[in-house]
């Protein structure tokens, strides 16, 4: 009996792993279920040329702005020097980070909070000795900011914008014909990501394209 | 005849498969993996205990992985007391699995709780090495890893610790090797899947993705990462070696020189990921899993070698370093009372760990809610910060579209090989322009200037949006007066980057810098 159970488990386990490899190879079904994360080995699926940080900012009734991440009790650094919120590349959890900060701090009533992304070219992260060797110009880092999400004071999503990176990609489509078609047809509708909690979607959701 | 041959072949395959999975060995490899992998898991989870309330409970900011797949509320998120009690229990399970006490229960509990807590925090806990650790813990819980070098073995009377001896003469219990084989197959399949990922990423083979990863600061410090970006050809070569190794691992890792080679390259590969990419836990998890490749014969070979070395080494002459021989006096099978006492103690310790964990975390007051002034206030942003965050979106700066500009003489693998800033008459200078994606179709001018920034010649070309690199080459003829020159890049009328270089050679007769003829250019 033990032998049969062992054989069954071996076949099952190898079958599941093989299913993961096949799905991954054919790029199909890899996002169909959270269990796929355990059998799809897509480490190193690509890295951008810009470093991306996430900031969550609250706007109080007085018109002042407050930093919601990192929270005042300290920032969690799970891997290196970057705070936990910066690993939220899909911005699926920023609202929860904000609500947690608001719940455990003293503050005036909040009107809105904003999720702002900050990006800069990774070349500015070279150490000084390498920068001097590679570039004969002074280092002048520049960050680009883009408001991605806007929530009301209760944490309900009221606005969602495309990412800065997607905006830059769309700007590469400069051909007059494509731009004319874009203007003459309906503007692109940004579908709400299923990763955002449905209960926070407001009927008054407004989107803005590029 | 053919049918008979097929029948024989299938029978032979069945026998070999049966032997492959169900041969019985002393599970030395799994025992070592048990010790090392649980230490790795403790290194991951113990520091997070201090933030457990924020990471994993309803009183925090949990970030379930399932949300990214569209599954809301896939796992229950528990209140802080229960969650922290379970988290503390998980730490105890990992520790007791490491020392091999109540090993199977500990490993099962650790597997379930480890997977649960990792799935609750996709931002700061869950990643591929925790997934591999989960697989490892699962397979350990199905193995006989706790029967060797463990408290359970000691309590069962198989290992009397009156001295210190790692390899007793009496035989440890044997068990079927199929969990060990599954670990080995898992490692091979993981590498194979990673190779598929790389095949799906064309920029991996040009070195671009690796270079950007080596500049990324999402992992720990990279001792050599940024430095290696100076040698993109080396990056490309190592990229090809890595992918070939990943594909071949599953097929060559089983015996003989193939096993030595594959595991050796694996050790080098994971060491490289630490040095170049700042990965710390991933290499440790990988090395722990590699221990599953140790067979009984390997351990006995090592033990024999160790004994031989002790007899001939300087240790023999140092009495104080002599290890006392262990007396093997089996106690016999433990009594039912002993078994129940051990289990009872474990249960009590588990409850105590949970209570201490909950109380300790409560006193930690991670949110600072119980401070003298009550909850902490939020930090107000300055006007400058507010303006910075909410300024109108600015257009991408022209210089930010360019990653680097290098000059040299040779191109290998589509990248400049060997940068230099001194050239002789007759040299063909290669200029490599690297661009950051995304960029539009661009006209880029490459301008040769003298030391007073006067243009000698200008060459331009279109770099389409799909290209991350374009090249210019100049033949530096004898018309150029030896001295300092400048190669400058212009985009949309503005200079974005430049490189200075020196031309060495004889001064042309009857010429001056201002009358030097322009070099030949492409």
Interface residues (C-beta under 8 A of the other chain):
Chain A: X3 X6 X7 X9 X10 X13 X14 X17 X18 X20 X21 X24 X25 X27 X31 X32 X33 X34 X36 X37 X38 X40 X41 X42 X43 X44 X45 X46 X47 X48 X49 X50 X51 X55 X57 X58 X64 X65 X66 X67 X68 X71 X72 X73 X76 X78 X79 X80 X81 X82 X84 X85 X86 X87 X88 X90 X92 X93 X96 X97 X99 X100 X101 X104 X105 X106 X107 X114 X116 X118 X121 X122 X123 X125 X126 X127 X130 X133 X134 X135 X136 X137 X140 X142 X143 X144 X145 X146 X147 X164 X165 X167 X168 X169 X171 X172 X174 X194 X195 X197 X198
Chain B: X21 X22 X48 X51 X54 X55 X60 X61 X62 X63 X65 X66 X67 X68 X69 X70 X71 X72 X74 X119 X122 X123 X124 X125 X126 X128 X131 X134 X135 X142 X176 X178 X182 X185 X186 X189 X190 X192 X193 X194 X196 X197 X198 X200 X201 X203 X204 X209 X212 X213 X215 X216 X217 X218 X219 X220 X221 X226 X227 X229 X230 X278 X366 X367 X368 X369 X374 X375 X376 X377 X378 X379 X380 X381 X385 X386 X388 X389 X390 X391 X393 X394 X396 X397 X399 X400 X403 X404 X406 X436 X437 X438 X439 X440 X441 X465 X497 X498 X499 X500
